[in-house]
Amino acid sequence: MSAQPETRTISAAEFKAKCLQLMDEVNEKKLTLIITKRGKPVMEATAPKEEEKPFRSIVGRSPNVRILGDIVSPLPQEWTLPEFAWDKTTESKKRKDKDKKRK
């Protein structure tokens, strides 16, 4: 159930005088304006519908990428760094950050 947007009816003369302000209001408040000429509706102004961009995977962007095998399961133990190696990389990163701050 979606709420109906507010609808407002105004004359063409009023629309002409306040056009830019009314356009902003329509877009911000998502309301609908019905513009009349001599009491008869001649135009309807509504905010544009927001479109979601379709999902595009990285594979779709590059024709040279191919997935070989399982990409979801964890890496085998021999492919991962031992814990002491992680400690060394974080220590060297901290040193580099300190050097950057000194400069």
C-alpha positions as CSV (number, residue, x, y, z in Angstrom):
1,M,0.0,0.0,0.0
2,S,1.6,3.2,-1.1
3,A,0.3,6.6,0.0
4,Q,-1.2,8.8,-2.7
5,P,0.8,11.9,-3.5
6,E,-0.8,15.2,-2.7
7,T,-2.5,16.8,-5.7
8,R,-2.9,20.5,-6.2
9,T,-4.7,22.4,-8.9
10,I,-3.5,25.9,-9.9
11,S,-4.2,28.3,-12.8
12,A,-1.8,28.7,-15.7
13,A,-1.2,32.4,-14.6
14,E,-0.2,31.3,-11.1
15,F,2.0,28.5,-12.6
16,K,3.7,31.1,-14.8
17,A,4.4,33.4,-11.9
18,K,5.8,30.7,-9.6
19,C,7.1,28.2,-12.1
20,L,10.6,27.5,-10.6
21,Q,9.4,27.4,-7.0
22,L,6.6,25.0,-8.0
23,M,8.9,22.8,-9.9
24,D,11.2,22.5,-6.8
25,E,8.1,21.8,-4.6
26,V,6.9,19.0,-6.9
27,N,10.3,17.4,-6.9
28,E,10.9,17.6,-3.1
29,K,7.4,16.8,-1.9
30,K,6.6,14.4,-4.7
31,L,3.3,16.1,-5.3
32,T,1.2,16.4,-8.5
33,L,0.2,19.7,-10.0
34,I,-2.7,20.1,-12.3
35,I,-2.5,23.3,-14.3
36,T,-5.7,24.8,-15.6
37,K,-6.5,27.2,-18.3
38,R,-9.9,28.9,-18.0
39,G,-10.9,26.2,-15.4
40,K,-10.0,23.2,-17.6
41,P,-7.0,21.0,-16.9
42,V,-4.4,21.3,-19.6
43,M,-1.3,19.9,-18.0
44,E,-0.2,17.6,-15.1
45,A,3.3,18.1,-13.5
46,T,4.7,15.2,-11.4
47,A,8.2,14.4,-10.1
48,P,10.2,11.9,-12.2
49,K,10.2,8.4,-11.0
50,E,13.5,7.3,-9.5
51,E,15.0,4.4,-11.3
52,E,17.3,2.0,-9.6
53,K,20.5,1.2,-11.5
54,P,20.5,-2.4,-12.5
55,F,23.1,-4.6,-10.8
56,R,26.2,-5.2,-13.0
57,S,28.7,-7.7,-11.7
58,I,32.4,-7.2,-12.3
59,V,32.3,-10.1,-14.7
60,G,29.9,-8.2,-16.9
61,R,32.3,-5.2,-17.1
62,S,35.3,-7.0,-18.3
63,P,35.3,-9.7,-21.0
64,N,38.7,-10.9,-19.9
65,V,37.6,-12.1,-16.4
66,R,36.8,-15.7,-16.1
67,I,35.8,-17.5,-12.9
68,L,37.6,-20.8,-12.5
69,G,36.4,-23.1,-9.7
70,D,34.9,-22.3,-6.3
71,I,35.0,-18.6,-5.3
72,V,32.9,-18.9,-2.2
73,S,34.7,-21.5,0.0
74,P,37.6,-20.4,2.3
75,L,41.1,-20.6,0.9
76,P,43.2,-23.7,1.7
77,Q,45.5,-23.3,4.7
78,E,48.6,-23.4,2.6
79,W,47.4,-20.3,0.7
80,T,46.9,-18.1,3.7
81,L,49.4,-16.1,5.6
82,P,50.4,-17.4,9.1
83,E,49.3,-15.2,12.0
84,F,52.8,-13.9,12.6
85,A,53.0,-12.6,9.0
86,W,49.8,-10.6,9.7
87,D,51.4,-9.0,12.7
88,K,54.4,-8.0,10.6
89,T,52.3,-6.4,7.9
90,T,50.3,-4.4,10.4
91,E,53.5,-3.3,12.2
92,S,55.1,-2.1,8.9
93,K,51.8,-0.3,8.0
94,K,51.8,1.5,11.4
95,R,55.4,2.6,10.9
96,K,54.6,3.9,7.4
97,D,51.7,5.9,8.8
98,K,53.9,7.4,11.5
99,D,56.5,8.4,8.9
100,K,53.8,10.1,6.8
101,K,52.5,12.1,9.8
102,R,56.0,13.3,10.6
103,K,56.5,14.8,7.2
